[in-house]
Amino acid sequence: MTELKPAAVGTGSVHRSDCAIWDTPADALPDALITEGIDRDDVIAYLQVVRPIYDALKRVLGQFAGLLLLAQAESRPTVDLDQPMYTTAKTQLAEAVDRLRAVKSTSAVRRHREELNAVAELLATGLGRLETDLASSRRAEAELETIIALLFQAQRRLLAASEPRAGMTPVDFSHACCSCGAAQRTGPQ
Amino acid sequence: MALYSIHVLEYSYVPEYHKSGVLYGAHNQGYVKLPYCYVLIKSENHTALVDVGYNHKEYGQHLAEKFGVENWHSPKDVLAECGVTPEDIDTVFITHAHFDHFGCVEDFPNATFYIQRSEIENWVWAMSLPDRMRWMMIAVDPGDILRGVNLAKEKRLRVIDGSVEDVLPGVDLHVARDSHTFGSMWVTVRNDNKADSKDTWVLAGDLVYQFDNLEGDGSAVDIDTMYTPVGLAVGSQMNLILATEEMMKQADYESRRVIPIHEERLADTFPCRISSKKLRISEICLADGATSVVS
């Protein structure tokens, strides 16, 4: 049987994808999305392929949110669409969408795949509205509300598509302040 | 004259945390208790917090349990021990964007938040880097950043660039760039509200985890004590040492005035009590006329 490649091995400080630490709340587990078990070869192969896409989408979400935060906090009209941080995020999203399109999936992972598609579409829609909004002469506060709402929806869908056993988690705790305390001594790392 | 009462409020803890995470280079030296705390600063006119803990609602409880974090309680329960509600908090200083410091922003509907620009900007940059550099992206929840957008939209987030004096009367903010994180901040309270204060308290965030970071073993260089940086730095240990020196200088080199929030031994230095939730409250100082909450 194909083995799921661990997220990281051998560093002594990063948890393997099968570490119990990655257990997350039931509503965030994709068991309901992956209908026929994570141990099937086709499911494992699928998760190997989508893990970097999941990470890319997570990061794009963080980048858009950070750029919006800075723009809002500094009372700038909005994000500067020419700045490298924005163009990089946009490029990464486009690459992630392309890679997602190329992923072969089976019925067992159809719903999980749909969640990732939804995340990508929500991010792309938010991005599109941001650019349209900027091009408009009458910019509306309501439009920003819509963009933020889209990002929050993307975040919820991303949480739903998280799969700790495959190294897909919303936050990387591997070196965090609480990392590997008692858990290191009681379970696999 | 003392303007502010300052209390360190434990909201959860890790009973056994590897010491090398606390103290740079302390490999194979066992485990220490690691309290998780935020700091309440209260005067007649202001009620402020340094950091807000982590978001228990989304993943906190589950992950915390898996990491050995115990006994989490909400800001409402923790603050109640001091007669304060989350709604009373008018100012929050976020020392850095790690999930356990920037998580519970939604619990404080009336607060204005402060964070360093370099902290957010560099996280955004780090998130754009390739997978092979993902170590630089650790411990930040994109969801927290997203909630920060809402704060900013509501004009309740101030992104500052470097040191700012008198954010509140006698309260200054300082940045230690590329240290524990990209833009870690510490808070200095000049409790006599004088420019050349003789009553300064430094709230160190995660730039100092425990007293050993201030007074580590100096025998290797034939002195009693020396600064030893925390175990986790996205930036450099050198910048942590330089920040420690600046904090100590502000405290006139009286190390007890530099307050580490992950320090169980605050109990040895300051009056304290254990609350009904079995969490520690350490009373760093009292404002003139204020009543103790630990005795």
Interface residues (C-beta under 8 A of the other chain):
Chain A: A20 I21 W22 D23 T24 P25 A28 P52 D55 K58 R59 L61 G62 Q63 A65 G66 L67 L68 L69 L70 Q72 A73 E74 M85 T88 A89 Q92 L144 E145 I148 L151 F152 Q155 L159 P170 V171 D172 F173 S174 H175 A176 C177 C178 S179 C180 G181 A182 A183 Q184 R185 T186
Chain B: V14 P15 E16 Y17 H18 G21 Y31 L34 Y36 E58 Y59 Q61 H62 L63 A64 K66 F67 G68 V69 H98 F99 D100 R117 I120 E121 W123 V124 W125 M127 S128 D131 R134 W135 M137 I138 A139 V140 D141 P142 G143 I145 L146 G148 V149 N150 A152 K153 L157 R158 V159 D206 L232 H262
